[in-house]
């Protein structure tokens, strides 16, 4: 009987470990999850060549006034699930959703020489995907630069990004135009020979002053 109970305990432990690893892989990039499982320590990494995308769904707040809570969550899940599929398609890392906003990055934790190209291609596909959802639009901002990433917290852990490049990407979105993709000069230089752009414009950005930015020409 002791041997049977021991075997049963080992099986329960194996199942629990499998579930824990599965959960870890669902909330962390695969390479990060593997390192945490192997070393069991806080993870941080810095990369100089990254592109960061912020997207915000326009019209969602107004729509929430006439939808039930269940309808609202279902709709948001449909949109973000679609975006998740697109990040996988382009080899971009989803970081998190923030309300009706979406944050993704390429170049960290895995390096990618074509990080800017991938993120712009993702942004174009996200724009097209939003056409499937009546009454909603999207505003997207992209920047390229140095990013610090890591795991924060002890409960409900999350892989997150920090740095000036991340803040500027957020400003590109918030200072952008509806149904347009706005890039900093850093990202523009990486993809200017691939995609068409409008003439550059100048905007005031908090903490940076005047910046020259570029709107991708409407597809």
Secondary structure as GFF3:
##gff-version 3
##sequence-region A 1 219
A	DSSP	alpha_helix	2	27	.	.	.	ID=ss1
A	DSSP	alpha_helix	30	39	.	.	.	ID=ss2
A	DSSP	beta_strand	44	58	.	.	.	ID=ss3
A	DSSP	alpha_helix	60	64	.	.	.	ID=ss4
A	DSSP	alpha_helix	69	90	.	.	.	ID=ss5
A	DSSP	beta_strand	93	98	.	.	.	ID=ss6
A	DSSP	beta_strand	101	106	.	.	.	ID=ss7
A	DSSP	alpha_helix	115	130	.	.	.	ID=ss8
A	DSSP	beta_strand	137	152	.	.	.	ID=ss9
A	DSSP	beta_strand	158	162	.	.	.	ID=ss10
A	DSSP	alpha_helix	164	174	.	.	.	ID=ss11
A	DSSP	beta_strand	181	184	.	.	.	ID=ss12
A	DSSP	alpha_helix	185	191	.	.	.	ID=ss13
A	DSSP	beta_strand	201	205	.	.	.	ID=ss14
A	DSSP	beta_strand	209	215	.	.	.	ID=ss15
###
